[in-house]
Amino acid sequence: MEKMKNLFFLLSAIFCLATACASGSADNSLAASEPKTDSQGATMNITIKITSDSGDHTLNATLAENKSALAFAELLKKGPVTVKMSDYGSFEKVGSLGTSLPRTDSQITTQAGDIILYQGNQITVYYDTNSWNFTRLGKVTGVTQTELKAILGKGDVTAVFALAESSRAVKLNSGYNMPVLGLGTWTLTGNTCKNAVYEAIKDGYRLIDTAKYYGNEKEVGNAIRRAVAEGICKREEIFVTTKLLPWSSNPDSDIDDSLQKLGVSYIDLCLLHQHGSDSGDDGVYKAMIRAVKVGKIRSIGISNFYTEKTVSHFINDFEIPPAVIQNENHLKYQNNSLRDWAAKKVIHIESYYPFGGRGHTKEHLQNQTVLEIARTHNKTAAQIILRWHLQSGYIAIPGSSNPAHIAENFAVWDFSLTESEMKKLAALDTGLRYENW
């Protein structure tokens, strides 16, 4: 019996050793290690655009699960990071990040495809093995070691690190992800609305904002179903926001009506549209909470509430706090104090009227500071303003029915504003709103 046990352990050890050797084969496709995931299990992905002597290539990678990788992701949320990288030791490309990230060093033997933080301010992409005290940031996926070596080429390379499209979202306190850039549909009606939403989804938008007051929920729903039917997206990839009026006599029925008009089984985010009366506001908010509990709504919030005092009521007096506050927000009215206070409560601010709103867009899009920065980046004024919103930590929902403008407004992922440029735009704040509701 003892001999049989010994034989069993010997065979098990041989099997494990063989499996380990097979998995470590040099030309196996590089697998992700320690992927950084959100609470819904979605892996946080990045892209690395490489320009080397072998040409232009795009690599995909997953982030590790540690505070360093999380800090790197936060850095990339501000925009792509370009790094000039050089060979070192015949096993890596290394370059300066231009900033420092927190370190979580440990003794690591690298493998091809490992993305490593060295000394807190240098980033490396390994194409061979090395052992040292490093911080693992992530792993290149989908290519073999031989392919990776060929892509990185010989000599210096330029690497542009960016969040993958799936990472262009924020985590709400409800646990769901919300895209940070979407299409607003205020004043859009009929086929104009339907076509605008459809074009936006084709261009990559995944956040669509509507409201019962707009009278276009049916058109928004029709456009979403068309896009799903044509295979452009899946329903679960679209984040639909609608809003309820504070003077509703039957908010529960209004929620069902919105579901029916939108043609969806759940609403991703439902907002109290504005302050009406204390009792009316509370009645609508309680109805939204009831709808969350039965799966009709996933996240709730409020709109047109501008002070800590008015927002605190919904945080302190209800069992589900707001996930989002949608307010008038633009270069001339930045309300940084509410944004910073809300962030501590894990509440995100969403900007409607990101260009100032109808009747005020000219003074924003033709502002000389904005135009000067636009020329520097070879971008439009609208793109500069939207980058300011995103880098300031806001969600933005510019509205348009013009297909060219819709596409232009979404093409903001390939550049970032400098700290100096952000300060210049912050200086445009007057503290004055255009609307009074």
C-alpha positions in Angstrom: 0.0 0.0 0.0 2.8 2.4 0.9 4.6 1.6 -2.4 1.3 2.5 -4.3 1.1 5.8 -2.5 4.7 6.7 -3.3 4.1 5.7 -7.0 1.0 7.9 -7.0 2.8 11.0 -5.7 5.7 10.4 -8.1 3.3 10.3 -11.1 1.5 13.4 -9.8 4.7 15.3 -9.6 5.8 14.3 -13.1 2.4 15.4 -14.4 2.6 18.8 -12.7 6.1 19.3 -13.9 5.1 18.5 -17.4 2.1 20.8 -17.3 4.2 23.7 -15.9 6.8 23.2 -18.7 4.1 23.2 -21.3 2.6 26.4 -20.0 5.9 28.1 -20.0 6.7 27.3 -23.7 8.4 30.3 -25.2 6.0 30.7 -28.2 2.7 30.2 -26.4 0.4 33.1 -26.8 1.1 35.5 -23.9 -1.6 35.1 -21.3 -2.9 37.8 -18.8 -1.7 37.5 -15.2 -3.3 39.1 -12.2 -5.9 41.0 -14.3 -7.3 44.2 -12.7 -11.0 43.7 -12.5 -14.0 45.8 -11.4 -16.5 44.4 -9.0 -18.6 43.1 -11.9 -15.7 40.9 -13.0 -14.8 43.0 -16.1 -11.1 43.0 -16.8 -9.5 46.5 -17.1 -7.8 46.6 -20.5 -5.3 49.0 -22.0 -3.8 49.4 -25.5 -0.1 50.1 -26.3 0.5 51.6 -29.7 4.1 50.8 -30.7 6.1 52.7 -33.3 9.4 50.9 -34.0 11.7 50.0 -36.9 9.2 47.3 -37.7 6.4 49.7 -38.2 3.2 50.7 -36.3 1.5 48.0 -34.1 -1.2 48.0 -31.4 -0.8 45.6 -28.5 -3.6 44.7 -26.0 -2.9 44.3 -22.3 -4.6 43.7 -19.0 -3.8 45.5 -15.8 -2.7 43.8 -12.6 -4.7 44.0 -9.4 -2.7 46.3 -7.1 -2.7 49.9 -6.1 0.1 50.7 -8.6 -1.9 49.4 -11.5 -5.0 51.3 -10.2 -3.0 54.5 -10.1 -1.7 53.8 -13.6 -5.4 53.4 -14.8 -6.3 56.7 -13.1 -3.4 58.4 -14.9 -4.6 57.0 -18.3 -8.2 58.3 -17.6 -6.7 61.7 -18.1 -5.5 60.8 -21.5 -3.0 58.6 -23.4 0.6 58.6 -22.0 3.5 58.6 -24.5 6.8 57.0 -23.5 10.0 57.0 -25.4 11.5 53.6 -24.7 15.0 52.1 -25.2 16.6 48.6 -25.0 18.1 47.6 -21.7 19.8 44.3 -21.0 18.5 42.5 -24.1 15.3 41.6 -22.3 13.2 44.8 -22.1 12.2 48.2 -23.4 12.2 50.9 -20.7 11.3 54.6 -20.6 10.3 57.3 -18.2 6.6 57.8 -17.3 7.2 61.5 -16.5 5.5 61.0 -13.2 5.7 58.7 -10.2 3.3 55.9 -9.2 3.0 54.1 -5.9 5.2 51.1 -5.7 4.3 47.6 -4.6 7.6 45.9 -5.2 8.3 42.2 -4.8 10.8 39.8 -6.1 9.7 38.9 -9.7 11.1 36.8 -12.5 9.6 38.4 -15.5 8.2 36.7 -18.5 7.7 38.0 -22.1 4.8 40.5 -22.1 5.1 41.6 -18.5 4.6 45.4 -18.0 6.6 46.5 -15.0 7.0 49.6 -13.0 10.6 50.2 -12.0 11.6 52.6 -9.2 8.1 54.2 -9.3 8.7 56.3 -12.4 9.9 54.0 -15.2 7.7 51.6 -17.2 9.1 48.6 -19.0 7.8 46.0 -21.4 9.7 42.8 -21.2 10.3 40.5 -24.1 12.5 38.0 -22.1 13.2 37.0 -18.5 14.8 39.0 -15.7 14.7 38.8 -11.9 14.6 41.8 -9.6 12.4 43.7 -7.1 9.6 45.1 -9.4 6.0 46.2 -9.4 3.8 44.4 -11.8 1.5 46.7 -13.8 0.0 44.3 -16.3 0.6 41.8 -19.1 0.5 42.0 -22.9 -1.9 39.4 -24.3 -2.6 37.8 -27.6 0.9 37.6 -29.1 3.8 35.1 -28.8 7.2 36.0 -27.5 8.6 35.8 -31.0 5.9 38.2 -32.3 6.4 40.6 -29.4 10.2 40.8 -30.1 9.5 41.5 -33.7 6.9 44.2 -32.9 9.3 46.0 -30.4 12.1 45.8 -33.0 15.6 47.0 -32.5 16.6 50.3 -30.9 14.3 53.0 -29.6 10.5 52.8 -29.8 7.6 55.1 -29.0 4.8 53.6 -26.9 1.5 55.2 -26.4 -0.4 53.7 -23.4 -4.2 54.3 -23.3 -7.3 52.8 -21.7 -9.1 50.5 -24.0 -12.6 51.6 -25.0 -14.2 49.3 -22.5 -12.4 51.3 -19.7 -13.9 54.7 -20.7 -16.3 54.5 -17.8 -16.6 55.2 -14.1 -17.7 52.9 -11.3 -20.9 54.2 -9.7 -21.7 53.6 -6.0 -24.4 51.2 -7.2 -21.7 48.9 -8.5 -22.4 49.5 -12.2 -20.2 51.1 -14.8 -21.2 54.3 -16.5 -19.6 55.7 -19.7 -18.0 59.1 -19.2 -19.1 60.5 -22.6 -22.5 60.3 -24.1 -25.2 61.9 -26.3 -27.7 64.3 -24.9 -31.1 64.4 -26.6 -32.8 67.5 -25.2 -34.9 69.2 -28.0 -34.4 66.2 -30.4 -37.7 64.8 -31.6 -39.0 62.3 -34.2 -36.7 60.9 -36.8 -34.1 63.6 -36.0 -33.7 62.1 -32.5 -33.8 58.5 -33.8 -31.2 59.1 -36.4 -28.9 61.1 -34.0 -28.9 58.3 -31.4 -28.3 55.7 -34.1 -25.4 57.6 -35.6 -23.9 58.1 -32.1 -24.0 54.4 -31.3 -22.3 53.7 -34.7 -19.6 56.2 -33.7 -18.9 54.4 -30.4 -21.2 56.2 -27.9 -22.6 53.9 -25.3 -24.3 56.5 -23.0 -27.6 58.0 -24.2 -29.5 60.6 -22.1 -33.2 61.3 -22.4 -36.1 62.2 -20.1 -39.8 61.8 -19.8 -40.1 65.6 -20.3 -38.2 65.5 -23.6 -41.0 63.4 -25.2 -38.5 61.3 -27.1 -38.0 58.1 -25.1 -39.8 56.1 -27.8 -37.4 57.4 -30.5 -34.4 56.7 -28.3 -35.5 53.2 -27.8 -36.2 52.6 -31.5 -32.7 53.7 -32.3 -31.1 51.4 -29.7 -33.1 48.5 -31.0 -32.1 49.2 -34.5 -28.4 49.3 -33.5 -28.8 46.0 -31.6 -30.6 44.4 -34.5 -27.8 45.4 -36.9 -25.2 43.9 -34.6 -23.6 47.3 -33.8 -23.9 46.7 -30.1 -25.7 44.6 -27.5 -28.4 46.1 -25.2 -26.2 45.5 -22.1 -23.5 47.7 -23.7 -25.8 50.7 -23.8 -26.3 52.9 -20.7 -29.7 54.6 -20.9 -30.5 57.5 -18.6 -34.0 58.9 -18.2 -35.5 61.4 -15.8 -38.8 61.7 -13.9 -40.7 64.9 -13.2 -41.0 66.0 -9.6 -44.7 66.9 -9.8 -45.7 63.4 -11.0 -48.8 62.1 -9.3 -47.8 58.5 -9.9 -44.1 58.1 -10.3 -44.3 54.2 -10.2 -46.5 54.3 -13.3 -44.2 56.8 -14.9 -41.3 54.4 -14.5 -43.3 51.6 -16.2 -44.2 54.0 -18.9 -40.6 54.9 -19.6 -39.7 51.2 -19.7 -42.4 50.6 -22.2 -41.5 53.6 -24.4 -37.8 52.8 -24.3 -38.5 49.2 -25.0 -36.1 48.0 -22.4 -36.4 45.6 -19.4 -34.4 47.9 -17.1 -33.2 51.6 -17.0 -29.5 52.0 -16.3 -29.9 55.4 -14.5 -33.0 57.2 -13.5 -32.9 60.8 -12.2 -35.2 63.1 -10.3 -35.2 65.8 -13.1 -35.3 68.9 -10.8 -36.6 70.2 -7.5 -40.4 70.6 -7.4 -41.7 70.4 -3.9 -40.2 68.6 -0.9 -43.0 66.1 -0.8 -43.0 65.7 -4.6 -39.2 65.2 -4.7 -39.4 62.6 -1.9 -42.2 60.7 -3.6 -40.3 60.4 -6.9 -37.1 59.4 -5.1 -38.9 56.7 -3.1 -40.5 55.3 -6.3 -37.1 55.1 -7.9 -35.8 53.1 -4.8 -38.8 50.7 -5.1 -37.9 50.2 -8.8 -34.3 49.5 -7.9 -35.4 46.7 -5.5 -37.4 44.9 -8.2 -34.8 45.3 -11.0 -36.6 48.0 -13.1 -33.8 50.6 -12.4 -30.1 49.9 -11.7 -28.9 53.3 -10.5 -30.6 56.5 -9.3 -29.7 60.1 -9.0 -30.8 63.7 -9.1 -30.5 66.6 -11.5 -30.3 70.4 -11.0 -29.2 70.3 -7.3 -26.2 72.5 -6.8 -25.4 72.7 -3.1 -24.2 70.3 -0.5 -27.2 71.1 1.6 -29.8 70.1 -1.0 -27.9 67.0 -2.0 -27.3 65.9 1.6 -31.0 65.3 2.0 -30.9 62.4 -0.5 -27.8 61.0 1.0 -28.9 61.1 4.7 -32.6 60.5 4.5 -32.9 57.6 2.0 -31.5 54.1 2.0 -30.0 54.4 -1.5 -27.9 57.6 -2.1 -27.7 59.2 -5.5 -25.0 57.7 -7.8 -25.0 60.7 -10.2 -25.9 64.4 -10.0 -26.6 65.8 -13.5 -26.2 69.6 -13.5 -25.5 72.5 -15.8 -21.7 72.5 -15.9 -19.3 74.2 -18.3 -16.2 76.4 -18.5 -18.1 79.4 -17.2 -19.7 77.5 -14.4 -17.4 74.8 -13.0 -18.8 74.3 -9.5 -15.6 72.5 -8.4 -16.6 72.6 -4.7 -19.7 70.4 -5.3 -17.6 68.1 -7.5 -14.9 67.6 -4.9 -17.4 67.2 -2.1 -19.5 64.7 -4.1 -16.4 62.7 -5.0 -15.8 62.0 -1.3 -19.4 60.6 -1.2 -18.7 58.5 -4.3 -21.1 60.5 -6.3 -20.3 61.5 -9.9 -21.2 64.9 -11.5 -22.6 64.8 -15.0 -22.4 67.9 -17.2 -25.3 68.9 -19.3 -24.7 72.0 -21.5 -21.0 71.1 -21.7 -20.6 73.9 -24.3 -22.8 76.3 -22.4 -26.1 75.4 -23.8 -28.2 76.9 -26.7 -27.6 80.6 -27.0 -24.2 80.4 -25.3 -22.1 77.9 -27.4 -20.5 80.7 -29.4 -18.8 82.3 -26.4 -17.4 78.9 -25.5 -16.4 77.5 -28.9 -14.9 80.9 -30.0 -13.1 81.6 -26.7 -9.5 82.6 -27.5 -8.0 80.5 -24.8 -9.9 77.4 -26.1 -8.9 78.2 -29.7 -5.3 78.6 -28.8 -5.2 75.2 -27.1 -7.1 73.7 -30.0 -4.4 74.9 -32.4 -1.7 73.4 -30.3 -3.3 69.9 -30.4 -4.7 70.2 -34.0 -8.2 69.6 -32.5 -11.5 71.5 -32.6 -12.7 73.8 -29.8 -15.5 71.3 -29.0 -12.9 68.5 -28.5 -10.8 70.7 -26.2 -13.8 71.5 -24.1 -14.8 67.9 -23.8 -11.3 66.8 -22.9 -11.4 69.5 -20.1 -14.7 67.9 -18.8 -13.3 64.4 -18.8 -9.9 65.3 -17.3 -11.7 67.4 -14.6 -13.6 64.3 -13.5 -17.0 65.0 -15.1 -19.3 62.9 -17.2 -20.3 64.9 -20.3 -23.4 64.6 -22.6 -23.0 67.0 -25.5 -26.1 67.1 -27.7 -26.3 67.3 -31.5 -28.3 66.1 -34.4 -25.4 66.7 -36.9 -23.6 63.4 -37.7 -20.3 65.2 -38.3 -20.5 67.0 -34.9 -21.6 63.8 -33.2 -18.5 62.0 -34.5 -16.3 65.0 -33.7 -17.5 65.1 -30.1 -16.5 61.5 -29.6 -13.0 61.7 -31.1 -11.3 62.9 -27.9 -9.5 59.8 -26.8 -6.2 60.2 -28.6 -4.8 63.3 -26.8 -4.7 64.9 -23.4 -4.5 68.4 -22.0 -1.4 69.5 -20.1 -1.6 70.7 -16.5 -0.9 74.3 -17.7 -3.7 74.1 -20.3 -6.1 72.7 -17.6 -5.2 75.7 -15.4 -5.9 78.2 -18.2 -9.3 76.6 -18.8 -10.1 76.6 -15.1 -9.4 80.3 -15.0 -12.4 80.9 -17.3 -14.8 80.1 -14.4 -17.2 82.9 -13.6 -19.3 81.0 -11.0 -22.5 82.0 -12.9 -25.1 79.6 -14.4 -27.1 80.4 -17.5 -30.3 78.6 -16.3 -32.3 79.2 -13.1 -34.1 75.9 -12.7 
